[in-house]
Amino acid sequence: MKKRILSSLLAILMLVSLLPMQVFAAEGEVTRIQWLQKLTETFDMTVEADNYPDNYYSDVSSDDSYYRDVMVATEFGLIDQEPGTELKPNEPATREFAAHTLNFCLGYELEEGATYTFADSASLTYANDAQIAVNRNWFALVDGKFMPEQAVTNSEMTAMLADAAAVLEGQEVDTGAQSEYTFADGVKEIPESASVTTSEDGSSLTIVGYTGTLKAGDIVAVHEVFPVIYSVTAVTSADGVLTLTVTKLDADDYIISMNTQGSVDADLSEVEAAEDTDITYIMSNGVETQSAARAQALLRDKKVKIKDVKLDKTLYNSGGIKVKVYGKLTSMNLTYNVKLGGNAPYAMVRVDGKASVGCSASFDSMESLELPSSITLAYVPVAGIGKIAVSAKVSLDGEVTLEYSTNFTAGFEYSKSSGFRAIKNFSTGSFSVQAQVDLKAGIEANAGLADIPFITGYVYIEAGARMKMYYSTVNSNTVKYCVDTSAYLYAKVGYYIGIKNVKTWSDSYEIWDMSNSPMKVHNHFENGVSTGGVCTVGSDCSNKGYGRNGYTTGANSRYYNYGGSNGSSKGTSSSGKPYTIYEYSLDDYKNAVITKYNGNVSALFVPKTIDGYTVVGIGSSAFEGNTNLRFLHFPDTLTSIGQYAFQNCINLGTIDFPESLIEINGYAFYGCNSLTSIKLPSNL
């Protein structure tokens, strides 16, 4: 019997010794992947399978049952680590990991001058998030310490996520709720039943349906999204219509309290293009116009809406270097819930929008551009807060194509009981970058809040791409220099918020940085030719960016254009297998004609050379049916585009044609429904 027990124990020990050495959560504890699953469910985060980010983790496979959960968490920036490292999904979720990721979603800020109430703050990476966790009773201190490495229990997770759900529920608004205002003595309120029209310069009001009496010297309150207060300097009356000459006053001086909530959509027909920016209104019925008057006329048909507003701007420096910037606005919305003037002040204001930005440039990387880093594209009027400035942010040297689209939210929430938190959220649409540059390029939306009573300041969001280029000379017979590039999608939020008789808050910080960005790309070049991310000569530049952990972006990635000007027809896929990006034929002069493109990017920089052969043509049907393409830049060697070359590329919206192009064959862009306008070269 003893021998049987001993042999059984030895068999068990042998089996255990064959298992991988990995830490697993104990019973009653929560694993990292379980925490991420529940967190993404609580905040209703989702991403479609055809829009997954790349897999950056060495211990995660697409065959894993939790693969989708990892992709969703990555997409929303919850995982703060560099590519090529281990995620360790089955290890315990620690207190610090849970506190950081949850407050990353909620955005609570510590009061200025606040001190940590636990003794081990120096050992934490995210001490502020830990203090928020203590303040909100997510965790109890242990002998005066936070214990950042202590595993989270199921009961702690349940309580934390219940608190988060309550916060999210509290920021919802009832758009049908009746607003309540208390005005100072002597203010005459124009009821919402009256029709009020404000002159363009704001100096006069025309009122129909008001039954009271008004005279010079009166103070009146007019209901727009929020009350606007005017001093009346003159009154005329004719046929039941009152015309007032007025001066606008500071509403804060005449509103004692307010309780209002609602939502307002921006009127895209009133978008104001910045100087030298071309604007195109894309209507839901397929009509495109650059005339605001025609767009507004089309809107008289209640079935017609503005689908998108497209913005294009081209800048030149003193040396004739061209940078082309484009943007697209799909929506902009203000949501608010404000209860101020009483004993329990509360305010929630947020701006939601959908926009995209892109840019292309090609020039000597050592030459100064002498161009502005912030390029204003448009001003979007939003009733209740004024105008939102939409700008492209560009800082680069080298060659680049970039395309990025996003849904974004920026705002704030304050309550006396919970304090201040920044509301911010991004969900990615398309993203592609090709560059051999030091790059920062993105889009910024800045919303001033001056028209909301009791509230002053602004909120802004900025999102786009950053790339760092690491250069190294090499002492090799075949390689003279190496260039290693690491790029990522960044997002930041900033605010300056003041609430009358309460406090002022200001801050700016990155939401997505090099570590937690959902979109990371890495490539390596030797003598200007892509090697697919691998350094063949052991230069030190490959240890400075994403390459230091052995990660490389696959040739089939949606995010990166392999090769730049000097392209390669082949690369390595994300699974490590050979992958053909371009198929081509050679003409009698040994020039390349692209016959098939197998990549997946949205912004494509067609290379000047492929495998050393100069690209002069795009063959028939080479890109036909590619639904990923949104922006296309051709090299200055291209002379011909074949029949059906880009047929049914339904999302292709912007093309940068070179002056070298002399031939476009029939139906080359047939079915490209998003292609609203193009500028053809003079030689065509």
Sequence and secondary structure as in RCSB ss.txt:
>XXXX:A:sequence
MKKRILSSLLAILMLVSLLPMQVFAAEGEVTRIQWLQKLTETFDMTVEADNYPDNYYSDVSSDDSYYRDVMVATE
FGLIDQEPGTELKPNEPATREFAAHTLNFCLGYELEEGATYTFADSASLTYANDAQIAVNRNWFALVDGKFMPEQ
AVTNSEMTAMLADAAAVLEGQEVDTGAQSEYTFADGVKEIPESASVTTSEDGSSLTIVGYTGTLKAGDIVAVHEV
FPVIYSVTAVTSADGVLTLTVTKLDADDYIISMNTQGSVDADLSEVEAAEDTDITYIMSNGVETQSAARAQALLR
DKKVKIKDVKLDKTLYNSGGIKVKVYGKLTSMNLTYNVKLGGNAPYAMVRVDGKASVGCSASFDSMESLELPSSI
TLAYVPVAGIGKIAVSAKVSLDGEVTLEYSTNFTAGFEYSKSSGFRAIKNFSTGSFSVQAQVDLKAGIEANAGLA
DIPFITGYVYIEAGARMKMYYSTVNSNTVKYCVDTSAYLYAKVGYYIGIKNVKTWSDSYEIWDMSNSPMKVHNHF
ENGVSTGGVCTVGSDCSNKGYGRNGYTTGANSRYYNYGGSNGSSKGTSSSGKPYTIYEYSLDDYKNAVITKYNGN
VSALFVPKTIDGYTVVGIGSSAFEGNTNLRFLHFPDTLTSIGQYAFQNCINLGTIDFPESLIEINGYAFYGCNSL
TSIKLPSNL
>XXXX:A:secstr
 HHHHHHHHHHHHHHHHHS       TTB BHHHHHHHHHHHTT    GGG      TT  TTSTTHHHHHHHHH
TT   S TTS   TTSB BHHHHHHHHHHHH B   TT   SSTTGGG S HHHHHHHHHTTSS  BTTB  TTS
B BHHHHHHHHHHHHHHHHHT   TT   EEEE TTEEEE TTSEEEE TTSSEEEEES  S   TT EEEEESS
SEEEEEEEEEEEETTEEEEEEEE  GGGTEEEEEEEEEEE  GGG EE TT EEEEEETTS EES HHHHHHHTT
STT  EEEEEEEEEEE TT  EEEEEEEEEEEEEEEEEEESSSS EEEEEEEEEEEEEEEEE  TTS     SEE
EEEEEEETTTEEEEEEEEEEEESEEEEEEEEEEEEEEEEETTTEEEEEEEEEEEEEEEEESSEEEEEEEEEEE T
TSTTEEEEEEEEEEEEEEEEEEE   SS SEEEEEEEEEEEEEEEEEEETTTEEEEEEEEEE TTT S EEEEEE
ETTEE TT  SS  GGGGSSGGGGT    TT SSB SSTTEE SEEE TTS EEE EEEEE TTS EEEEEE   
 SEEE  SEETTEEEEEE TTTTTT SS  EEE  TT  EE TTTTTT TT  EEE  TT  EE TTTTTT TT 
      TT 
